[in-house]
Amino acid sequence: MKHLMRLIPLRTICAALVSCLIVVVSAPKGDCVAQQVLQEGGPYLSKEPTSLQKFSATLVVPVEQQSAPLYLTFYNGYRSRPGFSWVRVFLSSGNEAPGAYGQVLADEHTFLRKSAVTVDVSGAITPEKNQLFIEGEGIKGAEFSWVLSTVKYSLSVLDSSPVMPGKECLIHGTGFSATPEENKVMIDGKPAAVIDATPRMLTVKAPQDITSTSNVPITVSIGSNTSNSIRAAIGTLPPRLLSISPYGGPPGGTLNIRGNNFARDPAGNVVMIGPYKAQVQQVVNGEMLLVAIPNWGSSTGTLPVRVISNGVPSSNQLQFWCISRYYGGDPNANVYGYD
């Protein structure tokens, strides 16, 4: 029992090295994922330069973090302070066979070229008693320490304001980079320009060529990390009326309404001339409505023309003259009559 390694048969160590699923990884970059320190150990100091030093520590992970990504970072020396000449680290769950000390996290070769190593131990730390066993040799004053950490939050998209083609929208979530260009946003499978960014909110300009009409998928990527996908509602811009032709006319005639942001499906547009509903006959390129002039009865003077597209009322209105003959308008319109 003088040396820890003497308690471990060579074949046990080899088997542990082969079967161990824990891999050494680079520490997650702070821009992508914030870190939360759960526990620290050390520094463990070498007191006798010619003898084996042994240390142990119990790992305690909160229940809510046991299924989260977990990382152990080892520091063999720090800045000007020396490290051990060699170190071995084992992770024990307490269920190992007699004489075995669990999975090998570091051995004599781990710190030959580097003084700090991060090991992914996600899923390896059980709700039971977990211990680190550390042994090594070094000059007097050599030190070794470790930090157990998890991700503070992961990259995730939670919500979004309505998306309008070519317009700005807000994306809410967690784990975003505060550097706008590091966030790659896809809306409806197309890249969106990131205008401003905080770790929890992105301001983006939606792509102009969105083809979906009801909702669109949104994802955010930072480096090789990609968030979940959510579906955001398509926002609708209010229709804008530019002109009508003719300016007035008899019931049953055709009225041309020029504008933009009309629904391309005729059924998605409601045209009102005063209190009277005009039947939409055709939508031309989303920029002109051809409607039947309703029976305006005994009305005189002018009536307001309004359009509701996809449930959104027009931002302005035009005036229609209640007159029994076609009056004025655009010579290039579908129907045109002189005064």
N, C-alpha and C positions, 0 to 999 in steps of 0.2 A: 504493500500500500504506500510505498515511499513515493512512487511517481505515478501520476494519473495514467500515463500511457501504458504502464505495465499492467493496469487493470483491464486493458482493452486488447483482446486478441487481434493479431494483424488481419485475419480474414474478416473480422467484424468491421474494422476500419475500411477495408477495401470494399466490402459489400455496401457500407454506408455511402462511400464515395460514388459507387456505380449507381445505386438506387436513389440517391438523393435528388429530389426534383427542384431543389432550391437553386437558383442561378444568380450569378453576380450581374448586376445591372448598373447602369448609370443612374445617379439620383435624378428624379423628375425635375425638370426645370421650373423655376418659380413662375415664369411667365405663363405656363400652361396650367399647372396645378399647384395650389398653395399647400404647404406642408403643416402638419400639426404634430408636435412632439408629444408622445404619450409617456415616455419614460427614458431616463438616462442612467448610465452606470459608469463609475470611475471618477477620476482617474485611478487605475490600479498601478501601484509603484513597485518597481523591483528594489528589493532591499539587500539581497545577497547575489552578487553578480555571477557566482559560480554554481548556484543551485537552482533547481526548478521552482518557479513560482506558480501557485495555483489560486484561482479565484472562482467564485460562483455568484450568481444572482438569480432571483426569481422574477420572471416576467409577468406583469399584471396588465391585461388588456380589458378595457371596459366592454361589457356585453355588446353594446351597440356598435363597437368597432371591430369585433372579432371576424365579421364577414367582409370587412373593408380591406383594400390593399394595405399591406404592412411591409415596412422596410426596416432592416437593421443596418446601421452605418457604423463601421468600426474605424477607430482612429489609433494607429500605432505611432505614438509620438505626436507632437503638435508644434508647428512653427520651429522654434529653436530648441525645443525640448526633445530628447531622443526617444525612440521607441525601442521595443524589445528586439533582440536579434532574430528571434523566431517566436511565433505564437500559433497556438491551435485553439479553435473555438468550436464547441459542440452545443447543439440545441436538444434538450431532453424534455419529453412530455411526461416522463415518469412511468411509461408503459413499456420501456425497453427490456430486452432480455437481460438476465443477470450478467454483469461485467461489461455491458454496452452503455454508451453515453449518448446515443441518439445520432442525429444527423450532423455531418461535418460542415460547418459554415466557413471555416478558414483553416489552412494548414501551414506548414513551414514555407511554402512557396508563395503564399498569397501576398505578402508584403515585401517581396524582394525588389519590386520596381515602383511600388506606390505605398503611401502611408495611410490612405483612406480608401475604403471599399464599401459599397452599398450592396446588400444582399436582399433579394425579394423573398420574404417569408410569408407571403399571403397564403392563407389556408393551412400553414404549418403550425401555427400557435393555436392550441386547443383550449376549450373552456377549463380544462383541468390544470394541474400545476405544471408550469413550464419553467425550465431552468437553463441558464447559460453556464457552461463549464469552460473556463479559460485557463490555459497553462502556457508558460513560455519562459525564456531566459533572456536576460539583458543586463547591461551594466547598471550599477547602482543609480537609482533615480529615473530609469527608463519608465515610461508610462504608457498605459493602454486604456481606452475608454470606448463607449458605444452609446448610440442613440436609437431608440425605437420610435418610428414615426408612421403616420398615415397621411392620406390625402385629406386636406381640410374640406375641399369640395371638388367635385368632378365636373367635367364639361357637360353641360346639359342645357337644352332649350325648354323653357317652361311655358311661354306665352308670347303672343305677338299682336300688335295692333293690326287693323285691316290693311291688306296689301293692295295698292293701286299701281298699275303699270307706270313705270317712270317716276313714281312719287316716293317720298320718304316714309318709312315706317319704323317702329320700335320693336326690337326683339329682346325679351326678358329671359334671363337664365342665370347660370352660375358657371364659373370657371373661364369666362372670357378673358382675353388679353386686353390690357389697357392700351396697347399699341394697335391702332386700327388696322394697319396692313397685315398684322399677324393673324387676324380673324378672316377665314375664308367662308363666306356665306353663300349658300345656294338656295335660290327660291324658284320653285317650279323646274328644278334641274338646270337652272341658268345662274351664272355668277352675279351677285349683287355688290355694288360698291359700298364699302364701309366708310361712313363719313366721320363718326365719332364712336368712342368705345370706353366703357368702364368694365370692371370685372363682372358686373351684373346686368348691363344693358348695352345694346348696340343700336346705333342710328344708321340705317342703311337706305340706299336708294334702290328700289326694286327695278329689275330689268324691264325694259320697254316691251319686249316681245313675249309677255306672259300669254299663254294660250288657254289656260284653265278659266272656267267661268264661275265656278262655285267656291273652291278653296285650293290652296297650293301647299305642297310640302316645303318645309324649311329645315335646313341643317346648318351647323357651324362646325368648322374644322380648324384646329390649330396644330400645325405640324402633322404628325401621324394620328392624332387624336380626333375623332369625329363624334359629335353629339348624337343624341337621339333625334328622331324626325318628328316634327309636329305638323299639323295642317292648320293653316291660317285662312281666315275668311278673305274673300276678294272684296275690297272696298269699291264702291261705285261713285264715280264723279257725277255731279249734277249735269244734266243736259244744258247746253247753251244755245239759245235761239238766235239766228243771224238774220233771217229774212223770211217773208212769206210771199207767195205769188199764186194767184192774183191778190191784190190788197183786199178785195171783197168779191162776192159772187153769189149766185143763186144756190139754194139747197140742191144737193145731189151732184153738184159740180166737184171737180178735183182741186184740192188745195195742196200746193207744194210748200213744205216747211224745211228750210235749210238750217243746219246747226251742227253740233257735234255731241259726242257721248250718248247717242241714242242706242237703245238695245237693238241688236241685229235681228232679233226675232220680232216680227210685227206684234205678236201678242205681249211682248214685254214693254210696249209703249202705250200710254193712255194720253189721248189728245182731247183737251177741253176747249171749246170756243164759248166763252161765257159759261153758262150752266149746262151747255149742251155737249154731249160726248160725240166726237167725230170718229168714225170707223177708220182704222189704219189699214190701208190696202197693200202697201209695199214699203220696204226700207231699202234705200239705194246707197250702198257702200257705207252704211252707218252714218251718213252725213245728210240724208234727205228723207223725209217722210212724205208719202203720197196718201192723203186722207180724203174721205168723202165729206163734203160740206154738209153739216147737219141742218135739219129744219130749224131755222132760227125764228120761225113764227112771225110775230108782230114786232120783233125787236127793231129798234132804229139806232142810227149812229154807229158806234163801234163796240165790239166785245173783245175782252182780253183772250189771247191765245196762250195756253199753257200746255206743257208736255211733262208727263211723269214717266221716266224710264227706269226699269228695274226697281220700282218703288221710290225713286228719288225724284222730287219735283225740280223743274228747270229753275235755273238761277235768275231768269228774267222772263218777261212776257212781251208779246207783240200785239198789235191791234188789228182786228178784222172788221171790215166795213160790211154792215148788213145792207146789201144792195142786190136788186133782182137781176143785174147784168154783171158780167165780169168787169172788174175795175182795176186798171193798172197792173203792175207787176213786172216780172223779169222776162224779157223776150226769149231768153234761153230756157225758161222753165217748161215743164211738161204741158201746162196750159197757160195761155197768155191771151189777154184781150185788151184792146185799146179802150180808152174812155169813150 
